[in-house]
Amino acid sequence: MSQNTSIFSNDNVLSWLQYYSNRAGLEIEKIKLVDVSKKKKNLIPMIETHKRLLVLADANDPGFFFTLWESGLGDCDLWFKTGLTPNTESKIRICKISDMIDTELSGPCAMLIINPSARSSYNRGIRNDSFSPGSVQYVASEIRAIIVNKLHLDDQDTICIISGESIAIESAIIASEGEIIAVEYRKSDRQSLEENLTKFGIHNISIVDDTSKESMKGLPIPNLSFIVATERFEEEVKNLLGLNPEMKFVVYTLELNILSYIIDVLKKYNLQQTELIQISISKLNNKNVFEAKPVPWILSAEPM
């Protein structure tokens, strides 16, 4: 079956919505629907931000419940029934997700997940201690929140992120129906990102070695890029514009000489600088002394 083809027809979906609405005494419009039989989705962030989630699934992820439990969602209420439609002889099971960790999905099923602790919206700026420790030195969460805000992401955007592991994770959560192409030059950084994909339950990030045509072949064409600028910046800009001449850029640097280099490259490739900001953040430590965090420049640009 094609990755983009659901095993559930429209009639199946409507029948499951009606079934759980009646059984749980819920209004249909208050139930969020996600079909993971069609394509793997970022299910963990969805459960964290929706009180009522109807999940349509099949046997393509046997460790489904264990993954949810491992992510701290074991206390969520679960209504579970197998089949393409509710009109099957299987019995409905009402329990906690933690009660299902030894249960493997063996075929089509539909489940209602109720999370009373769900947040009403996704909070930008994930705490750094939430990420997997590794080779990456993560940017301060407050700065990350500003960067993500400057990207102005839509849920269906395709974005290329170069050497920005935590930015890739947050972008993938926001652009849940889109695609993130993460360029990681170092094997250790790639491994850290892969660990975070598992930890956050992210399925819409593709990791590549560089921005060459060979690496980007077969991937969707990005409309936006976020780049932690290095001496490879011109090469990256040239390659990305070759993929999409209308590419928009958000660029990050801590170094004044790199900032000057960025501006020169933008002029060379007829990219208009639309914004340049510098962020300064200080935090009070356990000795009641303010510690200044690194002060980055964030520059936005687009074709003239």
N, C-alpha and C positions, 0 to 999 in steps of 0.2 A: 504493500500500500504506500502511496506517495506520502511524503512527510506533510504535505499541505492538504491531504484529504482526510476528513474525519470519518470515523466509523459510525457516527451518530448522525442520522438525518434530522432535518428541521422538525419533523413530527416527533422524533424521539426526544429531542431537546425540550420541546414544549410539554411533552407528557411528563418528563422528569421534573420540570419546574412546577407543573400543576400538582404532581404527586407530593413533593416535599413541602410545597406551600400549604397543602391541606393537612398533611400529617403533623407538621410543626406549628401550624397556626400562624404562618407568616404571609405578608403581602408579597406578591411576586416581584414588585418593583424594588423591594428591599433586599433581594437576593442577587449577589454578584455571580455571574456565570463565567466559568473558564473550562475550555476543552483541551485537555492535555493528550488526548488520543491523536489529535491533529498535528500537534507540534509541542515539544517541551516548552513550558512557560516558566517564568520566574515566580513559582508558586509560593515560596516562603514569604517574600515581601507582600504578596497579595493577601495571604492569611493574616499577616501582621497588621494590615491596614483596612481589613473588611470584617465586620462582625459576622456576616453570613455569606458563605461562599459555596456555590454548587459546583463540584468538580466532576467532569466526565472523563473517564480514564479507561485504559485497557491494560494489556499485559506487558507493555514495553518498558515498565519500570518496576520490577519485582520488589525492590527495597524501598518502595514509596513511603510506607508508614514509618519505617525505621529512620529515614532521612528527616522526616518532619519532627519526629521525637528528638532526634539528635540536635535539631535546631532550636529546641526549647519550646516546642508547640504541643508537647504531650498532654497538657491539661485542657486542650480544646475539646469541645463536645463533637462527637461524630455520629452521623446517621449514615449507615452503609448498606447498600443493596446491589447485587450483581445482576447483569443483563443489559441488553440494549434498550429495553423499555421497562417500566415498572410492572408490566403485566407478565411477570415470570413467577415461578413457584418458589424462588429463593426468598428466605426470610430477611426482613430488615434487622440490622444489628444497631443498637443504640448504646454507645459507650464513650470512652475517652480515646484519643489517638494513642496514648501510651498503652492501651490494652490491645493494640493491633500490631505492635512492632514485630511480632513473629508471623504476621499474615502477609503472604505474597499475593500481588494482583495476578490472577491467572486468566483474566478475560475482561470483556467490557463490564463496566460498573459505573454507578453514580453515587456520589456521597455529598452530604451536606455537612460542612464544617462550620461550627459556631464558635467564635472567639470573643468572649465578653470583654477581653482586655485589648481588643484591637484599637489602634489609633485611628482617628478620622482621616488622617492624611499622612503622607510620607514626610518625615522630617529630614531636611537636607543637612549635611554635615555630620556624617556618622562618626562616632567617637573612635579615636585611633586604636584604643585597646580592643575594639571589636574586630579589627582586622587580624589576619594571621601574621604572627611575627615571622620575620625572615630577612632577606637582604634589603628590602625596600625601606627607605626613610620617609615615612608618610608626612605629607604636608599637614599643618595644623587644621583641625576640623572646621574652624571658623573660616579659614582661608579657602578650604575646599568648598564650603557652602557658597562663598562668593563666586568662585570659579564656575560652579555648576549653574548658578543664577545667570552668569554672563553667557553661558552657552545657549540659553533660551530654548531648551530641548522640548520637542514635541514627542508624543508617545510612539510615533512611527519613524522617527529620524534614524538615518544611518550616519554614524560618526566615526571618524578615525582618531584614535587617541594614542599618542606617541610618548612612551615612558611616563605614563600617568596612571599607575595601577589603581589607586583608590578612586581617582576620577572615573576610571572605566567602570568600576563597580557601581558607583552612584548613578552614573549615566545610564547603565543597563537597567537599573531599577526604574528610572523615570521613563526612558524610551523602551517600555516593556514590549511593545509590538514592533520595535525597530531592531537594528543590528549594530553592535559595537565591534569595530575592528581595532584590536589592541596590538600595537607594534612594540615588541620587547626585544632589545638588542642583546641583553645579557641572559644567559640560561638561568641564573639564580633568580632574577626578577620574574622571569616567565614562570618559574616554579612557585614563587610567592603568589602570583596572580592566579594560577591554577588552584592553589589551596584556598584562596578566597572565593573562587567560583563555587567550589564545593561547600564552603562554609555558609555562603549567602544563598545558595540554591539558584545560581544564575545560569541561564542556558542560551543567552543571546549575545555572547562574546566569542569572537574568533580571534585567536592569537597568531600573529605572523612575525617573521624575523626582521622584516624591513618593509619599505614602501615600493620596492621594485615591482615591475609588471608581473614577474613570475610569482612573487609572494601574494600579490593581490588578485591573481587570476581566479575566476570563479566566485569571487565575493561580490556582494552588492556594492554599488558605487556610492561612496559617502558624499553627503552634501555639506558636511561640516567637519572641521578637524580641531583637536586640541593638542598642542605641541609643547613639551618641555624642551626649550631650545638649547641646542648644542652646536658644535661646529658643523654638524650635518644638516643644519636648518635649510640651507639653500637646496640641497639635494632633495629633501623632503617636500619642500614647497613645489619644486619643479615636477616631481613625480605625482603629487596629488593634483596639481593643476592639469597634468596630462590625463588623469582619470576624469576630472570634472573641472572645466574651465570656470565654472561659477562657484567654486569652492570658497567657503568662508572659513576664517581662521581665528582661533583664540590662542595666544602664545604666552607662555610663562617663563620668566627668568629671574634669577637672583643677582645676576652679574651685569654691571654697567657696560662693560665692553661687549657683552653678548647682546644687550639691548640696542646698542649702536649698530651692530652687525644685522640684527633683525630688521631695523628700519631701512638699512641699505638694501637688503634683499627684497623687502616689500616694494621699494621704489623700482628696483630692477625688473620685477615681474608685474608692474602696473597694478599693484594692490593698494587700495586706499585705506589708510589708518583711520578707523572710526572712533576708537577710544583708547586711552592709555591711562591706567590707574596704578597707584602704588599703595600697598596695604601694609599697615603697621599695627601689630597686635602685641600687647603685653599681658602676662598672666601673673596673678599673685601666687607665689609658691608657699610651701609649708613653713617657711621662715618669715612670712609676711613681707617678702621682698618681691617687687614686680620684676619678672624676667621678660626681656624683649625677645620675641620670636623673629626668625628671619623675615626680611622685608622684601617681598617680591614685587615685580612689575607684571601687570597683566595687560596685554595689548590685543585689541580686536581689529580685524582687517577683512576686506572683501574686494572683489574685482571692481575696477573703476567703470 
